[in-house]
Amino acid sequence: FDNLAAGTYRVRTVLPSGWRRTSPTSSYIDRTLASGATATQNFGATQKVLISGTVFNDLDGDRVKDAGEAGLSGWRVFIDSDSDGVWDSTEKSVLTSSSGAYAFRDLAAGTYRVRVVQQTGWSRTTPTAGYHTVTLASGQTSTSRLFGQRGIA
C-alpha cells in the first residue's frame, strides 16, 4: 500500500477457496506506522490439508477428554496408508508433544486413516474403531481428533 498516513492499520488476506492460512496464526496483523515509515508483512497460505488432535490419558475411561486428563507425550500417531493397523517405517508419522498434541500439516487433499501406535500398559478408549477416517479437500482442516488411552492396572 502506498501513501498511507501515519496510524494503525489492520491488514488481512482473503484466501480463495481451497487455501488454508499458515501465517500469521490470526486472520490479520495490526501495524502502526509513523510518518514516512515502511513495513513489510508476509502472509503464508497452502493448499495442503491439516489433521491434528491429542492423545490423552482417559483416567475415568469415559472416552471424553475431561478437565484434568493430561495429554500423553511421545506417542506415535501415523497415517495408516495400507490400512493394516500397523505402523510401517514408510508411513508418515509424528510424535506427540509434551501436551499430547500432534499435527500433520503437509498432506495433500484426500482420505486418510489416522491411528496411534498402542503402547504396552495402555488400552484404547477412543475412537472405538481404533482410527479416525478423515476426508479433506484442498486447504481444509480437521482438528480435535482425539485418541484416549487408559493405563492398565
C-alpha positions as CSV (number, residue, x, y, z in Angstrom):
1,F,0.0,0.0,0.0
2,D,1.4,3.4,-1.0
3,N,0.9,6.8,0.5
4,L,-0.6,5.8,3.8
5,A,-0.9,8.4,6.6
6,A,0.7,7.7,9.9
7,G,-1.6,5.5,12.0
8,T,-2.6,1.9,12.9
9,Y,-3.8,-0.4,10.2
10,R,-5.3,-3.9,10.3
11,V,-4.1,-5.9,7.3
12,R,-5.7,-9.3,6.4
13,T,-5.7,-11.6,3.5
14,V,-8.8,-13.0,1.8
15,L,-8.0,-16.6,0.8
16,P,-9.6,-18.2,-2.2
17,S,-11.4,-21.5,-1.7
18,G,-9.1,-24.4,-1.3
19,W,-6.4,-22.5,0.6
20,R,-5.5,-22.5,4.3
21,R,-3.7,-19.8,6.2
22,T,-0.3,-20.9,7.7
23,S,0.9,-17.5,9.0
24,P,0.2,-15.4,10.8
25,T,-1.9,-17.6,13.0
26,S,-4.6,-15.0,13.3
27,S,-6.5,-13.8,10.2
28,Y,-4.9,-10.4,10.4
29,I,-1.9,-8.4,11.6
30,D,-2.0,-4.9,13.1
31,R,0.7,-2.4,12.1
32,T,1.3,1.0,13.5
33,L,3.3,3.3,11.2
34,A,4.9,6.6,11.9
35,S,5.0,9.3,9.3
36,G,7.3,8.2,6.4
37,A,7.7,4.7,7.8
38,T,7.5,1.4,5.9
39,A,6.7,-2.1,6.9
40,T,6.7,-5.5,5.3
41,Q,4.5,-8.4,6.3
42,N,4.5,-11.8,4.9
43,F,1.3,-14.0,4.8
44,G,1.6,-17.7,4.2
45,A,-1.0,-20.0,2.7
46,T,-1.1,-23.6,1.5
47,Q,-3.4,-26.0,-0.3
48,K,-2.2,-28.8,1.9
49,V,-4.6,-30.1,4.5
50,L,-4.2,-30.2,8.3
51,I,-5.1,-33.1,10.6
52,S,-4.5,-32.5,14.3
53,G,-5.6,-33.6,17.7
54,T,-4.4,-35.0,21.1
55,V,-3.5,-38.3,22.6
56,F,-4.8,-38.2,26.2
57,N,-4.9,-40.1,29.5
58,D,-8.5,-41.1,29.8
59,L,-8.4,-41.6,33.6
60,D,-12.1,-42.5,34.0
61,G,-12.4,-44.4,30.7
62,D,-15.4,-42.5,29.6
63,R,-14.0,-41.8,26.1
64,V,-14.2,-38.0,26.7
65,K,-11.2,-35.7,27.4
66,D,-12.3,-34.2,30.7
67,A,-10.6,-31.3,32.6
68,G,-7.6,-32.7,34.4
69,E,-7.0,-35.5,31.9
70,A,-3.5,-34.7,30.6
71,G,-2.1,-35.3,27.1
72,L,0.4,-38.1,26.6
73,S,3.8,-37.2,25.4
74,G,5.9,-39.2,22.9
75,W,3.1,-41.3,21.4
76,R,3.4,-42.1,17.7
77,V,0.5,-41.1,15.6
78,F,0.5,-42.3,12.0
79,I,-1.2,-42.3,8.6
80,D,-2.1,-45.9,8.1
81,S,-1.7,-45.8,4.3
82,D,-2.1,-49.6,3.8
83,S,-5.0,-49.9,6.4
84,D,-3.3,-52.8,8.2
85,G,-3.4,-51.2,11.6
86,V,0.4,-51.5,12.0
87,W,2.8,-48.6,11.7
88,D,5.4,-49.2,9.0
89,S,8.5,-47.0,8.7
90,T,7.4,-45.9,5.3
91,E,4.2,-44.4,6.7
92,K,4.0,-40.7,7.6
93,S,4.1,-40.3,11.4
94,V,4.6,-37.8,14.2
95,L,5.3,-38.0,17.9
96,T,3.0,-36.2,20.3
97,S,4.3,-33.1,22.1
98,S,4.7,-32.7,25.8
99,S,0.9,-31.8,25.9
100,G,-0.1,-34.8,23.8
101,A,-0.7,-32.7,20.7
102,Y,0.0,-34.0,17.2
103,A,-0.4,-32.4,13.7
104,F,0.0,-33.5,10.1
105,R,0.4,-30.2,8.2
106,D,1.7,-31.2,4.8
107,L,-0.8,-33.7,3.4
108,A,-2.4,-33.5,0.0
109,A,-6.2,-33.4,-0.2
110,G,-7.6,-36.9,0.2
111,T,-8.9,-39.5,2.6
112,Y,-6.6,-40.7,5.5
113,R,-6.9,-43.3,8.2
114,V,-5.2,-41.9,11.3
115,R,-4.0,-44.2,14.1
116,V,-1.9,-44.3,17.2
117,V,0.7,-46.9,18.0
118,Q,-0.6,-48.7,21.0
119,Q,1.9,-48.8,23.9
120,T,2.3,-51.6,26.4
121,G,0.4,-51.0,29.7
122,W,-2.3,-49.0,28.0
123,S,-5.7,-49.7,26.4
124,R,-7.5,-47.6,23.9
125,T,-10.8,-45.9,25.0
126,T,-11.4,-43.8,21.9
127,P,-12.0,-44.0,19.0
128,T,-13.7,-47.3,19.3
129,A,-12.7,-48.4,15.8
130,G,-9.0,-47.6,16.7
131,Y,-8.7,-45.0,14.0
132,H,-10.1,-41.8,12.5
133,T,-11.0,-41.7,8.8
134,V,-10.6,-38.1,7.6
135,T,-11.5,-36.9,4.1
136,L,-10.4,-33.3,3.3
137,A,-10.5,-31.2,0.2
138,S,-7.7,-28.8,-0.7
139,G,-6.8,-26.4,2.2
140,Q,-9.3,-27.9,4.7
141,T,-8.6,-28.8,8.3
142,S,-9.7,-31.5,10.7
143,T,-8.8,-30.7,14.3
144,S,-9.6,-32.2,17.7
145,R,-9.1,-35.8,16.6
146,L,-8.7,-37.4,20.0
147,F,-7.1,-40.7,20.9
148,G,-8.0,-41.7,24.5
149,Q,-5.7,-44.1,26.4
150,R,-6.2,-45.7,29.8
151,G,-3.5,-47.2,31.9
152,I,-3.9,-50.9,32.6
153,A,-3.8,-51.6,36.3
